[in-house]
Amino acid sequence: MAPKRKAGQSTVAKAAAAAPARETRSAARVTRSSAKTSSVNFIELPDSRKIRKSPNKKQKIAEVKGKAKEDSSSEEDEENEEEEAAEKVLEDSSKPVVIIEHCKQCKSFEKRAIQVKEGLEESDCDVIVKLNPEKPRRGCFEIRQDGGKVFISLLGMKRPFKPMKDLDMDKVISDIITDLSNSS
């Protein structure tokens, strides 16, 4: 059992509590625990997880989403059928297929790939050009014939992609066209 307090100690404690406290920058700060004990009102923002919507709104949203899914699924089916038909035509044709694989890390890869694609499509030789049919490798700029010859292969380039930027794209396009016309 703890000993009883003496009368002198209680008056000292009361005097210390009544004396003005030293004001510091952190004294003005109010925490949650101090706000609960003091008269300062602490405002808590509502938690977004606690807000419940009425079931009528949920049903309406579900119905709207359902209609949107039906509409978009029919459009997607038509697009998929068109793409599959185009791919079958591409596979059935005897035209050579050139694949350009370019990294998506920097726009300069894409710019050069589009330049090569447009140059090959405008040329006399009938060529089918595909850009990134599969996920491209990082730091890669490669132009190859489907299942065969590799025209340019720059792999694992680091910034500032000097080997790719030093290429003369007009010369590259003309070389690819001559190789394709010789092989046909």
C-alpha positions in Angstrom: 0.0 0.0 0.0 1.3 3.4 -0.9 2.0 6.0 1.8 -0.4 8.9 2.2 0.5 12.2 0.8 1.5 15.0 3.0 -0.4 18.3 2.9 2.6 20.3 1.8 3.1 18.3 -1.4 -0.4 18.8 -2.7 -0.2 22.6 -2.5 3.1 22.6 -4.4 1.6 20.6 -7.2 -1.4 23.0 -7.3 0.9 26.0 -7.5 2.9 24.4 -10.4 -0.3 23.7 -12.3 -1.6 27.2 -11.9 1.7 28.9 -13.0 1.7 29.9 -16.7 3.5 27.3 -18.9 6.3 28.2 -21.2 4.9 28.8 -24.7 6.7 27.0 -27.6 5.9 26.3 -31.2 4.7 22.8 -30.4 2.5 24.0 -27.6 0.0 25.4 -30.1 -0.2 22.0 -31.8 -3.3 20.0 -31.0 -3.3 16.2 -31.3 -6.3 13.9 -31.3 -5.7 12.7 -27.8 -5.3 16.2 -26.4 -8.3 17.4 -28.4 -10.5 14.7 -26.8 -9.5 15.8 -23.3 -9.6 19.5 -23.9 -12.4 21.7 -25.1 -10.9 22.1 -28.6 -13.1 20.3 -31.2 -11.2 18.0 -33.5 -12.9 17.6 -36.9 -12.6 14.1 -38.4 -13.3 13.7 -42.1 -15.7 10.9 -43.0 -14.1 7.8 -44.2 -15.0 7.0 -47.8 -15.4 3.3 -46.9 -18.1 4.1 -44.3 -20.3 6.0 -46.7 -23.1 3.7 -47.9 -25.1 4.4 -51.0 -28.7 3.5 -51.2 -29.5 0.2 -52.8 -31.5 1.9 -55.5 -28.4 3.8 -56.8 -26.4 0.5 -56.8 -29.1 -1.2 -58.9 -29.2 1.7 -61.3 -25.4 1.7 -61.7 -25.4 -2.0 -62.2 -28.1 -1.8 -64.9 -26.2 1.0 -66.7 -23.0 -0.9 -66.5 -24.7 -4.0 -67.8 -26.1 -2.1 -70.8 -22.7 -0.6 -71.5 -21.0 -4.0 -71.4 -23.5 -5.4 -73.8 -23.1 -2.6 -76.2 -19.3 -2.6 -76.0 -19.1 -6.4 -76.2 -21.0 -6.4 -79.6 -18.6 -3.7 -80.9 -15.6 -5.6 -79.6 -16.8 -8.8 -81.3 -17.2 -7.0 -84.6 -13.7 -5.5 -84.3 -12.2 -8.8 -83.3 -13.8 -10.5 -86.3 -12.4 -7.8 -88.6 -8.9 -8.2 -87.2 -9.0 -12.0 -87.5 -10.2 -11.7 -91.1 -7.4 -9.2 -91.9 -4.8 -11.5 -90.2 -6.0 -14.5 -92.3 -5.7 -12.5 -95.5 -2.2 -11.4 -94.4 -1.2 -15.0 -93.6 -2.6 -16.4 -96.9 -0.8 -13.8 -99.1 2.6 -14.5 -100.5 3.8 -11.0 -99.6 6.9 -10.8 -97.4 6.2 -9.7 -93.8 8.7 -7.3 -92.1 8.5 -7.0 -88.3 9.8 -3.9 -86.7 10.4 -4.3 -83.0 11.0 -1.1 -81.1 11.3 -0.3 -77.4 8.6 1.8 -75.8 11.1 3.5 -73.5 11.6 6.6 -75.7 9.6 8.2 -78.5 12.7 8.2 -80.7 12.3 4.4 -81.2 8.7 4.8 -82.3 9.5 7.8 -84.5 12.1 5.8 -86.4 9.9 2.7 -86.6 7.0 4.6 -88.1 9.4 6.2 -90.6 10.6 2.8 -91.7 7.1 1.5 -91.9 5.9 4.4 -94.1 8.9 4.1 -96.3 8.4 0.4 -96.9 4.7 0.7 -97.5 5.3 3.5 -100.1 7.9 1.5 -102.0 7.2 -0.6 -105.1 7.6 -3.9 -103.5 4.5 -5.3 -101.8 5.4 -5.7 -98.1 3.4 -6.2 -95.0 4.9 -4.3 -92.1 4.0 -5.1 -88.4 5.1 -2.9 -85.5 5.7 -4.8 -82.2 3.5 -7.8 -82.8 4.8 -9.1 -79.4 5.9 -7.3 -76.3 9.2 -5.6 -77.3 12.5 -6.0 -75.5 14.0 -3.1 -73.6 16.4 -0.9 -75.5 15.7 -2.9 -78.7 15.4 -1.6 -82.2 15.2 -4.5 -84.6 14.0 -4.8 -88.2 13.6 -8.4 -89.5 11.8 -10.5 -92.0 9.2 -12.8 -90.5 11.0 -16.2 -90.0 14.1 -15.2 -91.8 16.6 -12.4 -92.4 17.5 -9.7 -89.8 18.1 -6.4 -91.4 19.0 -4.3 -88.3 19.5 -5.5 -84.8 20.3 -3.0 -82.1 19.8 -4.7 -78.7 20.3 -3.6 -75.1 20.9 0.0 -75.9 21.3 2.4 -73.1 20.5 6.1 -73.1 21.1 8.3 -75.2 20.6 5.5 -77.8 23.6 6.7 -79.9 23.7 3.7 -82.3 20.1 4.1 -83.3 20.3 7.9 -83.6 23.4 7.6 -85.8 21.5 5.5 -88.4 20.6 7.1 -91.7 17.0 5.9 -92.0 16.7 6.7 -95.7 19.7 4.4 -96.4 18.3 1.7 -94.1 14.9 1.8 -95.9 16.6 1.6 -99.4 18.8 -1.3 -98.2 15.7 -3.2 -97.0 13.8 -2.6 -100.2 16.7 -3.8 -102.3 17.1 -6.9 -100.2 13.4 -7.7 -100.4 13.3 -7.1 -104.2 16.4 -9.4 -104.7 15.0 -12.2 -102.6 11.6 -12.2 -104.5 
